[in-house]
Structures are given as C-alpha cells and as structure tokens.
Amino acid sequence: MRALRLENWQTPAVLRDVDVPEPGPGAVLVQVGGAGACHSDLHLMHEFQAGQLPWNPPFTLGHENAGWVHTLGDGVRGLEPGLPVAVVGAWGCGRCARCLADLETYCDHPELAPVPGGGGGLGLDGGMAEYLLVPDARHLVPLPDGLDPAHAAPLTDAALTPYHAIRRSWSKLTPGSTAVAIGIGGLGHLGVQVLRATTAARVIAVDARESARDVAKRSGADLALTPGPDLVGQIREATGGLGADVVLDFVGSDETLAAAAAAARQLADITIVGLGGGTLPVSFFSVPYEASVQSTYWGNRHELVEVLDLAARGLLHAEVQRFGLEQAAEVYELLSAGQIDGRAVVVPSEEYRP
C-alpha cells in the first residue's frame, strides 16, 4: 500500500510503498477514508530533532483519521468489517487511573503505551495511507448515520481539541458572557462553531486574513476583528469595557498571548491551544485578577462521541478541502504557505472495499 512517511526529522514527508499491516490480538485494521492534515505535522517535519521527543521517525503521518473497519484481530468484539468509524488519536497505557477515567491524553504511565505520549501519526504509523493499524478497539468510535469518514476525520482533532478546551470553561460561558477565539484556521473555525452550538456566549473571532474572518462569520461569530494595536480596545468596547470571559488562543505566539491577557476580564479563562511557541509572563499584575491560564491537549473518547453527535445533527461542520493520497505531500506545502482555509483532508478511499 502507499503511505506518506516522515523518514527523518527536518525533512519533508515522502510517499512510499509499504506492507499492509496485520492486526494482532485486540487490534483492528482500518481502511482509511479520510486523514486530516494538521499544522502540528509541519512542526514534526521541520522543527523537531532527535532527542526532543520520546520517539523518532520513520513513521506514517496522519493523526486525524476515520474510515471503515476492515480486519479484526483475535478477541475483538462489537465491531464488524465495513463499519464506519473515527479513530481516537491519543493512545495511552489503558491501565492507569487517568486512562481508566477516559483521559488517555494525560496517561500517568506513557512508557507503557504503544508509543510514549503519542499515537497513530505521532511516533506510530498514522492514517496518511490506505490502511491504518489501531492497536486496541477502544480507540474506535462508530460514526453516526449521515457522517462520512472524509468529514469525520478532521473532527477527531480540529473539532475535538477546541471542544475539550471550551467544555472545561462552560460555567463561564453563560448568557451575557463573551468568548474570543484568536486564529481562525483548522481548529479555530470549528472552535467558533462549538461555542455557538454549546454556549450562550457572544463570540468574537480574530484573524489577520479576510478569508478566515469570512469563515468565522459563516461559522457563527458575532464579530470578526483584525489583529493590531486597536484589537484590545475593540474587544473591550464590544464588551462594555469589561473584557472577555474566555479567550481561546489557537495560535500561541508572543503577540497573540499578550493580546489574550490584555483582552481578558477578571476571573477569565485564558486557554492556550496553539503551538506557536510564545510565552505569557504570569505575575501578580501581568494578568487580570483570578484569571486562569492553562494549556490543553486534544480531548478524550467520550468528548469525541459528543463532537460526532453535534456534527451528525448539523451543528458542526469542518470546511474541508479534499485531496487524493498522491497529493498528500503537496497538501503540507499548501498548509505551510497559508493557502488552506478550514481543513485539508487526504482521502485514500472513497468507499469501503471488502
């Protein structure tokens, strides 16, 4: 089969022919119907080097995956070939207290996981291929009726990650509150939709690109603003001088984090989602009183079930640009150049092949 492989750090991924994997006991082979291309893959390809992560290339990229159950390993129950499924991306040890509480993103013993702190497309072979080996059936979620794998794939990260970040702040997103989403890319445009679908907050979107601001408005933002020296004043004007109750930074640069802190209200949540590498100084006077600053990582299985339900009901929709597997390397060039609005999805298979 063909697979898009990262063979060495700081090199582009390349399309290679590899063997189709065989599922062992408890594992499942999935025929891939969609694999999302993520900015974090660009970090893997161009910024990391040996020793920075507990795993190394070579492996197949693609950590946002959906498709159809193809082959079952011994002992797997409750699944059957042809069943459309989404893949939960974070693979923990499955035995520690956090994993048993469905928090495999925060596994206490990552050294006992299939790969420490990673999963398919992150240290192990991912979904930019015709088939994906999933090591345990618990990592699969059946797709609701009407949701196809190509549209479900990006939801496993690009929707799940903002959903998890927003869900933890639900108590602050009451009627009369304001949420600010900075960076309306693959995650940000779905973050706006999650805010609209699950909270009563006023939603303010921020992005330098006019096309992204248009996406934000289509996604339900009440106001779409441009970064710059007037941004914080505009947010405060829109909130009667109070500031935002929740700020979600989907960029994570020095500039966006500074704007997030300046635009936040007292008692606000400032949540860092983006991997822009910025820092936010935190001291007694650098953030509003009792503001909480936190980072979040991905989401868990039961949250993915909720995300897929929202999508199946038409409340979440990833703006998807579809590409064939032979175009997978080109997709990352477009992503790096900022030429993808919404989410790029590589589609190795249009339908299930028995």
N, C-alpha and C positions, 0 to 999 in steps of 0.2 A: 504494500500500500504506500501511498505518498504521505509525507509528513513534513511540516515546516519546523526545522530543527535549529536550535541555538547550540552551536558546536563549541564555541569558545566565548568567554567574556569579551566585551567591547568589539564585537563583530556583528554584522547583520545576520539575520536568520536565513537559512537556505532550504530549498525544497529537496528532499531526499526520498529514496525508496527504502522502506524498512519492512520487516516482517510484521504480519498481523499477530498481535499478542493472543495468548490463550488464557482464559480465566481459570485461576486455581480455586480451591475450596473457598466459598463465601464471596467470591469476586464476580463481577459482571462485565461483559464486553458490550459496549455501547456503539452503535453505528451513529456517527456524528451527523446531525442535521444542521448544526449552527455552532460556531465558535466566535465569540466576540474578541475584537482587537482592543487592547487596553493600553493606556499611557504607561502603566507600570511595566508592561513588556518592553517599552522603549528604555526604561531605566535598567532593566535586566540586560538588554543588548549593549547599551552604550556607557553605562556609568559604574556598574559593579565590576569588581575584580576578585581574583582568588583570595579567599580568606575572609571576605566580608559577610558571607552567608554560610550557613552550615551545610550547604550542598553546592554542587558545581555542574556545569554542562558536561556532557551533552544531554539534552532532553528536548522534547517537542513542546512548543509554545501552546498557549491557549488555556486560560483558566476560567473562562465563561462558556459553559458547554451545555448543550441539550441535544437530544436525538432519540433513538429508539433502542430498547433492549434488544440485543442480538443473540448473545450466548450466555448461559448461566453456568457458573461454577457449581461444584457439588455443594449441596446443603442450602442453596438459595431457595427461599420460599416467598410466595406473594408477588412474584414478577413473572412475566411471560414474554417470549420474543414478540417484537412488534409494538410493545407498549411504549408510547412516547413519554419521555422522562427529561427532567432537568437534573443537573449534577450539582450537588452541594460542594463548593470548591475547597473548603478548609478541611483537611484530614488529620484529626488528632489521634491520640493513642486509643480512644474509645473506652478506656477503663478508669481514668482518674475522675475525681469529683466534678470537675468542670465539664469533661466530656459527657459524663452521665447526666449532667444538668443541661445538655444540648448547647454547650458553649465550647465547641471544639476549636474555635478561633483562639481561645485562651487556654489551651491544653496545659495542664501542670507538668506533664512529662512528655514534651515534644520529642525527646530522644527515643521514645518507644513508638512514635508514629511512623507511618511508611516513609516519610522524609521529615526531618525536624522543621517545624514551623512552616511547612509548605503543603503541596498537594499537586494535583494534575496541572501541568503547565508551570509549576513553581518547584522545580527540582525533580519532579517525575514527569513522565510523558503526558502532555495535555491534549486538547481537542482540535488543534490545527492539523488534523489528519482524518483519514477515512474512518478509523475506529479508535476508541478510547477505552483503556482498561481501567475500571473503577474497582479499587481493592476491597470494598465492602458495600453490600446492598443498602446499608443505612444511608449512604451518600446519594441516593437517588430519590427524587420526588416525582410521582406521576403528574403529567401535565393535565390541567383541567380541559374540558371539552372546548374546542374552538381556538386553542392556543397552539400554534405550530412551533417546532423547535427553533427555527431561524429567529423568530421574535422572542422566544423564551430565553434563548442563550444569554443575551446581554443583561437580562433581568437578574441573573444569578450573581452579578456583581454590581453593575451600573445602577440597578434599582435596589438591590439588597443592601448595599453599603450605605446609601443615604437613608433608606428605610430604618436601618438599625440606629443610625445617628439621630434621626428625627424622633423615633419611637421613645428613646430614653429622655426626650425633652417634652413629651406630650403634655405633662402637667403645666408647662409654662406657655403652651400654645392654645390658650383659651380665647373666646371672643374678645376682641379689643386688643389682642396682642399683635406683635409684628415679628416675622421671621425674615432674615436676609440670607440669600444664597449668593455667594461670590464664586463666579466661574460657571458658566452655563455650557459645559461640554457634555461628554457622555454621561457622567454622574449628575451634573448639576441640573440638566433639563429634566431628568427623572426625579431629582430631589424636589424641584418645584411642583411636579405632579403629585408626589407623595404628600407634600404639605397641603396642597389643595384637596386631595382625596381624604386625608385623615385628620385634619385640624381645621379650626375656625380662624386661624391667624391671617392677617394681611401679609402678602408675600411680595417682597422686593427682591428683584434679581439684578445682579451686577455683572457686566461683561464688556470688554472693550470692542468686541465685534458686533456690528449691526445685525449680522445674520443670527448670531447667538441670542441677541436681545429679542429678535423676532421669534425665535424658537421659544424663549422664555414666556413671551406673551401668549403664544399658542398653547403653551403648557399650563397656563393659568396664573401667571404672575400679575399682580395688580399694578406694578410699576417696574420698569426696566431702566436701569441707570448705567452711565458710563463711569469707569474709574477715573480718578483725577482729584485735584485739590478741592473741588466742590462736593465730592461724594458724601462725606460725613455730614456736612451741613444739609444736603438734600435729604438724607435719611432722617436726620433729626427734625427737619421741617415736616416731613411726611408723618412723623410720629408725635407731633405736638411738642417737640423738644425733648422727649423722653429717651429716645433711642430704641434699639431692637431688643426684644426679649430673648431671641435666639439668633445667633449668627453662625451659619454653616460655611466654612471656608473650603471650597472644593479645589483651591489652587495651592495654598500653603506656602506662599512666598513671603519674604520680609514685608513687602508692600501690602499684600492682602491681609496678613495677620495684624499689621499696625492699624489698618482701616477697620478690621473686625473689632479690635479692642476699643477704638475711638468711637465706633458707632453703637456699641453695646450699652444697654441700660443697666442700672444697678440690679443685682440678683440674676443677671442674664446667664445663659449658657453660651460659651464661645467654643465651638467644636471644630477641630482641625481634621479634615478628611483628606485633603490633597497632599501629594508627596513633593511639593515644590521646594523643600529643603530649607524653608525660612525658619526663623526663631522669633519668639514673642517673649520679651522680658516680663517677668511676673514679680512684682513687688507690691508693697502696701498701696502705693499711689499710681502704679502703672496700668491697672485695670479697675473698672468700677467696683465699688464695694460689694462684696459677696458674689461677684461674678465667678463662675466656674469655668476653667479652661481645661479641655480634655481632647485627647485624640481617640478615634475609634478605628476598629479594624473589622471590615467585612460585616458579616451577620451570620445567623445560625439557621438550622434546618426549619424550625417552626416559623421563623420570620420569612423564610423563602416560601413556605406554603401560603402565608398571608399575602406576600407580594404577588404570587402567581394567581391567587384568587382575585386580587384587585385588577390585575391585567385581564383576566378572563371576563370580568364584568365591565371592561372598557374604561376603567378608572386610571390605568397606567398604560402608556404606550411608548415604547422606545422608537425614536426616529431612526430607522435602520437603513443603512446603505449596504446592499448585498454584493458579495464578491465570490468568485469561484476559488477553489483551493490553489489553482495555478497562479492566481493574482495575490496570494497571501503576503508575499514579501513586499509587493508594491503597496499594499494596504498600510504597512508601517511607515513607508516613505510619505504617504499622504497624511497620515496621522501626525508625523513629526513636523510636517510643513503647515499644520493647522488647517488642512483642507477637508476635514471631516466634520460635518455638523451632525450632532446626535451620536450614533454608534455604528461603527463598521462591523459587519458580521461576515465571516467566511463560511460558505455553505458547501461542504464537500458532497452532500447528498440531498436531493430534493425530496425524496421519499424513501420509505423503508424497503430494503432489498432482503428478502428471506434467504 
